[in-house]
Amino acid sequence: MVTKMIDFHSHILPGVDDGFKSMEDSLEELKIAEEEGITDIVLTPHYISDSNYSSSASDNKKIFNKLVKQKDKLGINVNLYLSNEIYINDNIEELVNKKLINPINNKYLLIELPLNGYIQNSKRIIFKLISNGYKVILAHPERYPFLKENKDAIKDFLDMGVLLQGNFMSLFGRYGKHSKKLLKYYLKKNYISFLGSDFHKVTKYNLKKLIFKLKLMRLKNDYIEDVLERNFKKLV
């Protein structure tokens, strides 16, 4: 029986984007995470070119090291990883080369598409990244308007080898009924590879309720374990 989870998407790194503002709040969230059975968290601050959310990988690393030091001092037993949620643009590979963004395990990129429209060349950008050896993970597909209009359009991305990360809070209605319905559909199709919180402020995970919801959907136990833990362990 699954009782643990790895959080693949969060904004817990303090003071770099629209997420957590203080080290104290970040540490409080890590305590909550440990108590609820979260074993690992990927910190994925926004990287949006030409915006206030463009803190470099090296600057993020300094804050990350302070956070790790503080959580270790407090005895919080949660493993942390540092990456980014990258807003799609034509220069992602250049940003990697300049060490402005930090891929997971040197090649996995968590990419965000627009939440209020669609960039026509998104597929071309993603195809180019994959052709150049990167592994693309699409953040919270259930939130994109163009997929709510045509849920099966996601197959174009899957056929390219794109992996999907769903926000589990969608199942709790956090982003509205359409996002909830769409994430359920993608989970039942086994399209989702990872689940993340996308937390921007101190919040309970409610992991037991999440696992209960996944079981109510009649997902196979092996698949539940895959999206909560195993796929990430394979990735790193």
Contacts in CASP RR format, 6 or more apart in sequence:
PFRMAT RR
TARGET T0000
AUTHOR 0000-0000-0000
METHOD contacts of the structure
MODEL  1
MVTKMIDFHSHILPGVDDGFKSMEDSLEELKIAEEEGITDIVLTPHYISD
SNYSSSASDNKKIFNKLVKQKDKLGINVNLYLSNEIYINDNIEELVNKKL
INPINNKYLLIELPLNGYIQNSKRIIFKLISNGYKVILAHPERYPFLKEN
KDAIKDFLDMGVLLQGNFMSLFGRYGKHSKKLLKYYLKKNYISFLGSDFH
KVTKYNLKKLIFKLKLMRLKNDYIEDVLERNFKKLV
1 221 0 8 1.000
2 211 0 8 1.000
2 221 0 8 1.000
2 224 0 8 1.000
2 225 0 8 1.000
2 228 0 8 1.000
2 229 0 8 1.000
3 37 0 8 1.000
3 207 0 8 1.000
3 211 0 8 1.000
4 37 0 8 1.000
4 38 0 8 1.000
4 39 0 8 1.000
4 228 0 8 1.000
4 229 0 8 1.000
5 37 0 8 1.000
5 38 0 8 1.000
5 39 0 8 1.000
5 195 0 8 1.000
5 205 0 8 1.000
5 207 0 8 1.000
5 210 0 8 1.000
5 228 0 8 1.000
5 229 0 8 1.000
6 38 0 8 1.000
6 39 0 8 1.000
6 40 0 8 1.000
6 41 0 8 1.000
6 42 0 8 1.000
6 194 0 8 1.000
6 228 0 8 1.000
6 229 0 8 1.000
6 232 0 8 1.000
6 233 0 8 1.000
7 33 0 8 1.000
7 38 0 8 1.000
7 40 0 8 1.000
7 41 0 8 1.000
7 42 0 8 1.000
7 195 0 8 1.000
7 196 0 8 1.000
7 197 0 8 1.000
7 199 0 8 1.000
7 205 0 8 1.000
8 42 0 8 1.000
8 44 0 8 1.000
8 110 0 8 1.000
8 165 0 8 1.000
8 194 0 8 1.000
8 195 0 8 1.000
8 196 0 8 1.000
8 232 0 8 1.000
9 42 0 8 1.000
9 44 0 8 1.000
9 85 0 8 1.000
9 110 0 8 1.000
9 139 0 8 1.000
9 140 0 8 1.000
9 165 0 8 1.000
9 166 0 8 1.000
9 167 0 8 1.000
9 194 0 8 1.000
9 196 0 8 1.000
9 197 0 8 1.000
9 198 0 8 1.000
10 41 0 8 1.000
10 42 0 8 1.000
10 43 0 8 1.000
10 44 0 8 1.000
10 196 0 8 1.000
10 197 0 8 1.000
10 198 0 8 1.000
10 199 0 8 1.000
11 17 0 8 1.000
11 18 0 8 1.000
11 19 0 8 1.000
11 20 0 8 1.000
11 43 0 8 1.000
11 44 0 8 1.000
11 45 0 8 1.000
11 46 0 8 1.000
11 85 0 8 1.000
11 198 0 8 1.000
11 199 0 8 1.000
11 200 0 8 1.000
12 19 0 8 1.000
12 20 0 8 1.000
12 26 0 8 1.000
12 29 0 8 1.000
12 30 0 8 1.000
12 41 0 8 1.000
12 43 0 8 1.000
12 199 0 8 1.000
13 20 0 8 1.000
13 26 0 8 1.000
13 43 0 8 1.000
13 45 0 8 1.000
13 60 0 8 1.000
13 63 0 8 1.000
13 64 0 8 1.000
13 67 0 8 1.000
13 82 0 8 1.000
14 20 0 8 1.000
14 21 0 8 1.000
14 22 0 8 1.000
14 23 0 8 1.000
14 25 0 8 1.000
14 26 0 8 1.000
14 63 0 8 1.000
14 67 0 8 1.000
15 21 0 8 1.000
15 22 0 8 1.000
15 63 0 8 1.000
16 45 0 8 1.000
16 53 0 8 1.000
16 55 0 8 1.000
16 59 0 8 1.000
16 60 0 8 1.000
16 63 0 8 1.000
17 45 0 8 1.000
17 46 0 8 1.000
17 53 0 8 1.000
17 55 0 8 1.000
18 46 0 8 1.000
18 53 0 8 1.000
18 200 0 8 1.000
19 45 0 8 1.000
19 200 0 8 1.000
19 201 0 8 1.000
20 26 0 8 1.000
20 29 0 8 1.000
20 200 0 8 1.000
20 201 0 8 1.000
20 202 0 8 1.000
23 66 0 8 1.000
23 67 0 8 1.000
23 70 0 8 1.000
25 201 0 8 1.000
25 202 0 8 1.000
26 67 0 8 1.000
27 67 0 8 1.000
27 70 0 8 1.000
27 71 0 8 1.000
27 74 0 8 1.000
27 76 0 8 1.000
28 202 0 8 1.000
29 199 0 8 1.000
29 202 0 8 1.000
29 203 0 8 1.000
30 41 0 8 1.000
30 71 0 8 1.000
30 76 0 8 1.000
30 78 0 8 1.000
30 80 0 8 1.000
31 74 0 8 1.000
31 76 0 8 1.000
32 202 0 8 1.000
32 203 0 8 1.000
32 204 0 8 1.000
32 205 0 8 1.000
33 41 0 8 1.000
33 78 0 8 1.000
33 205 0 8 1.000
34 76 0 8 1.000
34 77 0 8 1.000
34 78 0 8 1.000
36 204 0 8 1.000
36 205 0 8 1.000
36 206 0 8 1.000
36 207 0 8 1.000
36 208 0 8 1.000
37 205 0 8 1.000
37 207 0 8 1.000
38 78 0 8 1.000
38 205 0 8 1.000
38 207 0 8 1.000
39 78 0 8 1.000
39 79 0 8 1.000
39 229 0 8 1.000
40 78 0 8 1.000
40 79 0 8 1.000
40 80 0 8 1.000
40 81 0 8 1.000
40 232 0 8 1.000
41 78 0 8 1.000
41 79 0 8 1.000
41 80 0 8 1.000
41 81 0 8 1.000
42 80 0 8 1.000
42 81 0 8 1.000
42 82 0 8 1.000
42 83 0 8 1.000
42 104 0 8 1.000
42 232 0 8 1.000
43 64 0 8 1.000
43 67 0 8 1.000
43 80 0 8 1.000
43 81 0 8 1.000
43 82 0 8 1.000
43 83 0 8 1.000
44 83 0 8 1.000
44 84 0 8 1.000
44 85 0 8 1.000
44 110 0 8 1.000
45 53 0 8 1.000
45 55 0 8 1.000
45 60 0 8 1.000
45 84 0 8 1.000
45 85 0 8 1.000
46 53 0 8 1.000
46 84 0 8 1.000
46 85 0 8 1.000
46 87 0 8 1.000
46 112 0 8 1.000
47 53 0 8 1.000
47 54 0 8 1.000
47 55 0 8 1.000
47 84 0 8 1.000
47 85 0 8 1.000
47 86 0 8 1.000
47 87 0 8 1.000
47 95 0 8 1.000
47 100 0 8 1.000
47 101 0 8 1.000
48 54 0 8 1.000
48 87 0 8 1.000
49 87 0 8 1.000
49 89 0 8 1.000
49 91 0 8 1.000
49 95 0 8 1.000
54 100 0 8 1.000
56 99 0 8 1.000
56 100 0 8 1.000
57 82 0 8 1.000
57 84 0 8 1.000
57 99 0 8 1.000
57 100 0 8 1.000
57 101 0 8 1.000
57 102 0 8 1.000
58 99 0 8 1.000
60 82 0 8 1.000
60 84 0 8 1.000
60 102 0 8 1.000
61 82 0 8 1.000
61 102 0 8 1.000
64 80 0 8 1.000
64 82 0 8 1.000
67 80 0 8 1.000
68 80 0 8 1.000
71 78 0 8 1.000
71 80 0 8 1.000
81 104 0 8 1.000
81 236 0 8 1.000
82 102 0 8 1.000
83 102 0 8 1.000
83 103 0 8 1.000
83 104 0 8 1.000
83 108 0 8 1.000
83 110 0 8 1.000
84 101 0 8 1.000
84 102 0 8 1.000
84 110 0 8 1.000
85 110 0 8 1.000
85 111 0 8 1.000
85 112 0 8 1.000
85 139 0 8 1.000
86 92 0 8 1.000
86 95 0 8 1.000
86 101 0 8 1.000
86 109 0 8 1.000
86 110 0 8 1.000
86 111 0 8 1.000
86 112 0 8 1.000
87 111 0 8 1.000
87 112 0 8 1.000
88 111 0 8 1.000
88 112 0 8 1.000
88 113 0 8 1.000
88 114 0 8 1.000
88 119 0 8 1.000
88 122 0 8 1.000
88 125 0 8 1.000
88 126 0 8 1.000
89 125 0 8 1.000
90 121 0 8 1.000
90 125 0 8 1.000
92 101 0 8 1.000
92 109 0 8 1.000
92 111 0 8 1.000
92 125 0 8 1.000
92 129 0 8 1.000
93 128 0 8 1.000
93 129 0 8 1.000
93 132 0 8 1.000
93 134 0 8 1.000
95 101 0 8 1.000
96 103 0 8 1.000
96 109 0 8 1.000
96 134 0 8 1.000
101 109 0 8 1.000
103 109 0 8 1.000
103 134 0 8 1.000
104 110 0 8 1.000
104 235 0 8 1.000
104 236 0 8 1.000
105 235 0 8 1.000
105 236 0 8 1.000
107 133 0 8 1.000
107 134 0 8 1.000
107 135 0 8 1.000
108 134 0 8 1.000
108 135 0 8 1.000
108 136 0 8 1.000
108 137 0 8 1.000
108 235 0 8 1.000
109 129 0 8 1.000
109 134 0 8 1.000
109 135 0 8 1.000
109 136 0 8 1.000
109 137 0 8 1.000
110 137 0 8 1.000
110 139 0 8 1.000
110 165 0 8 1.000
111 126 0 8 1.000
111 136 0 8 1.000
111 137 0 8 1.000
111 138 0 8 1.000
111 139 0 8 1.000
112 139 0 8 1.000
112 140 0 8 1.000
113 119 0 8 1.000
113 122 0 8 1.000
113 138 0 8 1.000
113 139 0 8 1.000
113 144 0 8 1.000
114 144 0 8 1.000
115 143 0 8 1.000
115 144 0 8 1.000
115 145 0 8 1.000
116 145 0 8 1.000
117 144 0 8 1.000
117 145 0 8 1.000
117 146 0 8 1.000
118 144 0 8 1.000
118 145 0 8 1.000
118 146 0 8 1.000
119 125 0 8 1.000
123 156 0 8 1.000
123 157 0 8 1.000
123 160 0 8 1.000
126 136 0 8 1.000
126 157 0 8 1.000
126 160 0 8 1.000
126 162 0 8 1.000
127 160 0 8 1.000
129 136 0 8 1.000
130 136 0 8 1.000
130 160 0 8 1.000
130 161 0 8 1.000
130 162 0 8 1.000
135 163 0 8 1.000
136 160 0 8 1.000
136 161 0 8 1.000
136 162 0 8 1.000
136 163 0 8 1.000
137 162 0 8 1.000
137 163 0 8 1.000
137 164 0 8 1.000
137 165 0 8 1.000
137 193 0 8 1.000
137 194 0 8 1.000
138 157 0 8 1.000
138 162 0 8 1.000
138 163 0 8 1.000
138 164 0 8 1.000
138 165 0 8 1.000
139 165 0 8 1.000
139 166 0 8 1.000
139 198 0 8 1.000
140 165 0 8 1.000
140 166 0 8 1.000
140 167 0 8 1.000
140 170 0 8 1.000
140 175 0 8 1.000
140 198 0 8 1.000
141 147 0 8 1.000
141 154 0 8 1.000
141 157 0 8 1.000
141 164 0 8 1.000
141 166 0 8 1.000
141 182 0 8 1.000
141 186 0 8 1.000
142 166 0 8 1.000
142 167 0 8 1.000
142 170 0 8 1.000
142 175 0 8 1.000
142 179 0 8 1.000
142 180 0 8 1.000
142 182 0 8 1.000
142 183 0 8 1.000
142 186 0 8 1.000
143 167 0 8 1.000
143 170 0 8 1.000
143 175 0 8 1.000
143 179 0 8 1.000
146 153 0 8 1.000
147 153 0 8 1.000
147 154 0 8 1.000
147 182 0 8 1.000
148 178 0 8 1.000
148 179 0 8 1.000
148 182 0 8 1.000
151 182 0 8 1.000
151 185 0 8 1.000
151 186 0 8 1.000
154 164 0 8 1.000
154 186 0 8 1.000
154 191 0 8 1.000
157 164 0 8 1.000
158 164 0 8 1.000
158 191 0 8 1.000
163 193 0 8 1.000
163 194 0 8 1.000
164 186 0 8 1.000
164 191 0 8 1.000
164 192 0 8 1.000
164 193 0 8 1.000
164 194 0 8 1.000
165 192 0 8 1.000
165 193 0 8 1.000
165 194 0 8 1.000
165 195 0 8 1.000
165 196 0 8 1.000
166 183 0 8 1.000
166 186 0 8 1.000
166 192 0 8 1.000
166 194 0 8 1.000
166 195 0 8 1.000
166 196 0 8 1.000
167 174 0 8 1.000
167 175 0 8 1.000
167 179 0 8 1.000
167 183 0 8 1.000
167 195 0 8 1.000
167 196 0 8 1.000
167 197 0 8 1.000
167 198 0 8 1.000
168 195 0 8 1.000
168 196 0 8 1.000
168 197 0 8 1.000
168 210 0 8 1.000
169 175 0 8 1.000
169 197 0 8 1.000
169 198 0 8 1.000
170 176 0 8 1.000
170 179 0 8 1.000
170 180 0 8 1.000
170 182 0 8 1.000
170 183 0 8 1.000
171 180 0 8 1.000
171 183 0 8 1.000
171 184 0 8 1.000
171 210 0 8 1.000
171 213 0 8 1.000
171 214 0 8 1.000
172 180 0 8 1.000
172 206 0 8 1.000
172 209 0 8 1.000
172 210 0 8 1.000
172 213 0 8 1.000
173 179 0 8 1.000
173 180 0 8 1.000
183 192 0 8 1.000
184 217 0 8 1.000
186 192 0 8 1.000
187 214 0 8 1.000
187 217 0 8 1.000
187 219 0 8 1.000
187 227 0 8 1.000
188 217 0 8 1.000
188 219 0 8 1.000
190 223 0 8 1.000
192 227 0 8 1.000
193 226 0 8 1.000
193 227 0 8 1.000
193 231 0 8 1.000
194 227 0 8 1.000
194 231 0 8 1.000
194 232 0 8 1.000
195 210 0 8 1.000
195 227 0 8 1.000
195 228 0 8 1.000
197 203 0 8 1.000
197 205 0 8 1.000
211 224 0 8 1.000
211 228 0 8 1.000
214 224 0 8 1.000
215 224 0 8 1.000
END
